Amino acid sequence: MATITIQQRFAQSPEQVFAVLGTHAGLGACFAPLQVTRVQDSADTHYPDGVGSVRKMGIGSVTPLYEQVTEYEPNKFIEYVLINNPLIKHHVGRLIFTPAGTGTLLNYTIELEGKVPGSAPIILAGLKVGIVQGLKKLAKTL
């Protein structure tokens, strides 16, 4: 199984960073042109983007991906899994929001195993480029 870890520092507090990255709509804004839409709410009405919620992600008419939130601790931690994808055997993402002085250190880790041998490092390399760009942009504009 292949893994990547991305770190990004933010001048803002974990609460402010989580307010963006802890929502499906916020992820879409951060990673444009990727379109992110919540298609299933969490059972917790206080946190509709929390545990059990599902987001649909894609660009234009390309077949979308679906991710389901499996753990959600406001201002601290999010974990999600990719669901119903014929090419991916295992995909787990974890975002950890840690106070760092007056700001935040975000640790974003993705584990991936493709169904096609050798595909995981290639997929992760592409994901890493997009995520690093999106997080750097967010850090400058938040």
C-alpha positions as CSV (number, residue, x, y, z in Angstrom):
1,M,0.0,0.0,0.0
2,A,1.3,3.4,-0.9
3,T,1.0,6.5,1.3
4,I,1.6,10.3,0.9
5,T,1.6,12.9,3.7
6,I,1.3,16.6,3.0
7,Q,1.9,19.3,5.6
8,Q,0.6,22.8,5.3
9,R,0.9,25.6,7.8
10,F,-1.9,28.2,8.2
11,A,-1.8,31.5,10.0
12,Q,-5.3,30.9,11.1
13,S,-6.6,28.8,14.1
14,P,-7.7,25.2,13.7
15,E,-11.3,26.3,14.0
16,Q,-10.9,28.7,11.0
17,V,-9.1,26.1,8.9
18,F,-11.6,23.4,9.8
19,A,-14.5,25.7,8.9
20,V,-13.3,25.4,5.3
21,L,-11.8,22.0,5.0
22,G,-14.4,20.4,7.3
23,T,-17.1,21.0,4.8
24,H,-17.7,19.4,1.4
25,A,-18.4,22.8,-0.1
26,G,-15.1,24.2,1.4
27,L,-13.1,21.4,-0.2
28,G,-14.6,22.3,-3.6
29,A,-13.6,25.9,-3.2
30,C,-10.1,24.9,-2.2
31,F,-9.5,22.4,-5.0
32,A,-11.3,24.1,-7.9
33,P,-11.9,23.2,-10.7
34,L,-12.9,20.0,-8.8
35,Q,-16.6,20.1,-8.1
36,V,-17.6,18.8,-4.7
37,T,-21.2,18.2,-3.7
38,R,-22.6,16.6,-0.6
39,V,-25.0,13.9,-1.8
40,Q,-25.8,12.3,1.6
41,D,-26.0,14.1,4.9
42,S,-24.6,12.8,8.2
43,A,-27.1,11.5,10.7
44,D,-25.8,14.3,13.1
45,T,-27.9,17.3,12.2
46,H,-25.3,19.6,13.8
47,Y,-22.6,18.4,11.4
48,P,-24.2,17.5,8.0
49,D,-20.7,17.0,6.6
50,G,-19.8,14.7,9.5
51,V,-19.7,10.9,9.9
52,G,-21.7,9.1,7.3
53,S,-22.0,12.0,4.9
54,V,-21.0,11.3,1.3
55,R,-19.5,13.7,-1.2
56,K,-19.5,13.4,-5.0
57,M,-16.3,14.8,-6.7
58,G,-15.6,15.4,-10.3
59,I,-14.8,17.7,-13.2
60,G,-17.4,18.2,-15.8
61,S,-18.7,15.0,-17.4
62,V,-15.9,12.8,-16.1
63,T,-17.2,9.9,-14.0
64,P,-17.4,11.2,-10.4
65,L,-15.7,9.8,-7.3
66,Y,-17.6,9.3,-4.1
67,E,-16.1,9.6,-0.6
68,Q,-17.7,8.9,2.7
69,V,-16.7,10.5,6.0
70,T,-15.9,7.8,8.6
71,E,-14.6,9.9,11.5
72,Y,-15.2,13.6,12.2
73,E,-14.0,15.5,15.3
74,P,-14.6,19.2,14.8
75,N,-11.5,21.4,14.6
76,K,-9.3,18.3,15.1
77,F,-9.7,15.3,12.7
78,I,-11.4,14.0,9.6
79,E,-11.1,10.6,8.1
80,Y,-12.8,9.5,4.8
81,V,-12.8,6.5,2.5
82,L,-13.4,6.3,-1.3
83,I,-16.4,4.2,-2.0
84,N,-17.7,2.2,-5.0
85,N,-14.7,2.7,-7.2
86,P,-13.8,-0.1,-9.6
87,L,-10.2,0.9,-9.9
88,I,-9.3,1.4,-6.2
89,K,-9.1,-1.3,-3.7
90,H,-8.3,0.9,-0.7
91,H,-8.3,4.7,-0.2
92,V,-8.3,6.4,3.2
93,G,-7.7,10.1,3.7
94,R,-6.9,11.6,7.1
95,L,-6.7,15.3,7.9
96,I,-5.3,16.3,11.3
97,F,-5.6,19.9,12.5
98,T,-3.0,20.7,15.1
99,P,-2.6,24.1,16.9
100,A,0.8,25.6,16.0
101,G,1.4,28.9,17.8
102,T,-1.4,31.1,16.8
103,G,-2.0,29.1,13.6
104,T,-2.5,25.5,12.5
105,L,-0.4,22.7,11.1
106,L,-2.5,20.5,8.8
107,N,-1.2,16.9,8.3
108,Y,-3.1,15.3,5.3
109,T,-2.3,11.6,4.8
110,I,-3.7,9.4,2.0
111,E,-3.3,5.6,1.9
112,L,-4.1,4.0,-1.5
113,E,-4.0,0.6,-3.0
114,G,-5.1,0.3,-6.6
115,K,-6.6,-2.8,-8.2
116,V,-4.1,-2.6,-11.0
117,P,-0.6,-3.4,-9.7
118,G,1.7,-0.4,-9.6
119,S,-1.0,2.1,-10.1
120,A,-1.1,3.6,-6.5
121,P,2.2,5.6,-6.7
122,I,1.1,7.2,-10.0
123,I,-2.4,8.1,-8.7
124,L,-0.9,9.5,-5.4
125,A,1.6,11.6,-7.3
126,G,-1.2,13.3,-9.2
127,L,-3.3,13.7,-6.1
128,K,-0.3,15.2,-4.2
129,V,0.3,17.9,-6.9
130,G,-3.4,19.0,-6.8
131,I,-3.7,18.9,-3.0
132,V,-0.4,20.8,-2.4
133,Q,-1.5,23.5,-4.9
134,G,-5.0,23.8,-3.3
135,L,-3.7,24.0,0.3
136,K,-1.1,26.6,-0.6
137,K,-3.7,28.7,-2.3
138,L,-6.0,28.3,0.7
139,A,-3.2,29.3,3.1
140,K,-2.6,32.5,1.2
141,T,-6.3,33.5,0.9
142,L,-7.9,32.3,4.1
